[in-house]
């Protein structure tokens, strides 16, 4: 479905169905008043609040003073339990929101509003009324987050229905959790590429879902059902047992990384004009950055403007090339709000290509480390498997860097396993949707929707998700210590919840916990100074030379620690109070 593309009589393009998750707040006061005035199908106006393609197009032509009136980080806000949000309307109304999980029913809820607009596009005289909905989620979203999103969508979709349907009919509307995004895509790709396992045949797969914001990994097996009851109901079973990802590897994050490096390269010229930009989450402050790095709307707009200028380069548009002068001209805004049109920034295309290649390669390395861990934790050895099918997903996977780097690391993996150069344990498949003129076939992005439908409850494919343990996603981190300037993992993501693990002696009143979500850390070869390694310093209120510090995982992002003797830990005889630590 096309959302906010404008004139629907114009020629259809495949990207029309890839709706960007963005909102534009124009007259918040008018919209919220109208929205709250009626229980169903209120008299809201599109000109007060827009979403998707309309908001995206408006952002690209907006002034810096309006930049904060756009919200394009809805998924990031929902997935971060500590992230607050400021909603700013162009007419002056401001709404401060707590982290998503702390929203109350009376709070303004952007996800509910987004679902309401989707409902208006779906349910109307042309399409009819639909009451059953399925949502997919990133593999890293915890169950509490997924459940709250489900509730928000249900509330917004119900709001979009006309009251004339009656309360009983409206309450029949359901929103359910489907397969994870990469698992749903895997199912579509397996079918589109003609995999039809029979009997004991098992198709081993991995998905590298390289999207705009993050990259998700998923690993599993596609097979025929073996259980007698399953054979009667299902054609196939997709069983996924490993998941991971790289939260800063995404197309938009790469653009922001390029922008940061270009601005840094031009810091002298920027300082002279009082032009600021945003700090990239994976980069450190640098000498002289005090007057350059900022979270102001001017700084954010400058970063966004440079990202827009760099997009044709990143997306490898055929008709794009940098000027022979080695400069890129962009309109930037200084700290006083004055625009500097055609501001010349020095660039080096070779340097930019290396930045992209290095960062994407880090993600590819993480993928293969995650693949190794996923199969080994499922008691499967890669050398005993004939082939692993690797499916590239997400629009960012169309980059030539991705294909080149995967081929490089497939060759490395084959060599390490002693496979002759003429053979391979891995088959690499391009993202779906190479034919952009065929808008009805799945793409690297819409493939998720097709997979959700195939794997729905009552469908012909059964989904078995081993990534869910104790009714939540697995622990998100690897915990370890600093040994000879390298990260030594002690507790991995497969650890069971609520089981004590000895971590360090209790001789001293302070100890350090190093942690990361990167699968490559499992090798024990990552530098302790790597940006992916974080640290928590824990202070003990009791020390004992004969005792140990024990740690247990209690949620996907939280641990508890306690001091106890070896003989006392099993009997819950502790020497101090249990301390909870959010990572």
C-alpha angles and dihedrals in degrees: 000000000000115000120197097343091135120222106038090195091071122098112291118242127190093238089061087076093051097080114199114230100235136124132201118207110206110154103009094171093056094044097048092046092053093041093054094043097076133036093217134032096348121199096261120157126227090218090064097054129007134185143192120005094001092054092043093054091046092052093055091056099038131115121246091250089065097045095099090055090074125079116199099152100072094128093047092050092049093048097049114076092199101043119111125198136214116204112200124190121207090235093058106267113134126193120191112205129194122224111303095255090055095055115121126214090258095053123100104261116199092193091054090049091048090051090048091056091046088052092053090054093046102040113054144105092283099050104026126224124312122193104175121075134173125200130197124204139201109267091244097059112111120229094252089057093046092049093050091049089050089052092047092051092047091052093047095045092049089050089057093058121093116253088230089079089071130237093271094056094042090052089056089071111112134190115194137183114254132185119312116271097256093042091051090049091048090057092051092046093048090053096042092051091050104250109162109164116199133198111336094351114126125193112209114205144178127196124208102194104190106182136163098275108022143356121241127196126205130179132187153115131279114204147138116276117266101188114092094231092045091052090060094050108030138050094199143006123219110199116188118189107164132051137166142135152183111259096197098045106094137118094255092045090051090052089051090048091053090047092051092051093047093049090047090051089053097042096126093056091045093050091053091056098037094243117157135192140188126274113242112236092234096047132079128228113266138208108296095012095119092092095035108050117072144145093220120128089248091055092047092048092050091053091047093049092052090047090054090051091049096046096089088053093050093043090047097232109195094227095049128099133150119254114269089238090073091239133115118205118215135165108245132181124223129218091271093056094253114142121228107202121207092010105183117230121188112234137180112206092200091055091049091051090051092050090053095043094048095048095045090047089056088057093048091051089051089051093056092045089051090047091052091049094045094054095041092050088053089052091251122132118210092219089060093054119085097208142000115202111218115201119196112213138177127053093270090063088073088077113113088227090067096055093044094048094046091053089050094052095041086058090050092050092048091050092050089052093048095247115158115249090246091060136053139196090209135064117197121210125195120234114279118258102052088148100070092184093065101076095174097064122084118266133200087276107030090047087085091062092050090049092050091056093048092049097042120128106278092026128120097256124071118212118209112189115197090173089080114081127173089000093301140076117277125270109291101214147060112226122206151134140258110263117172091336093306132105110252110195116223103164122031136194093269093066115126119246120254097014118123118237122188110241112170142339119278096227095116133045094234134050136166130235115200116197141174140169094219116112091211088071089072089076092069090228100099115114113248087229094059113125091238092063115088129187138215121192111210123198117207122213091207134037129196128174091213097047135080136217110243126200130196131182113237102170138004089274106022138073136184128217134196140168117241144144117257092249092047103050094074091051094047092247103150131179094215142012118290111259122210119214125192112209 
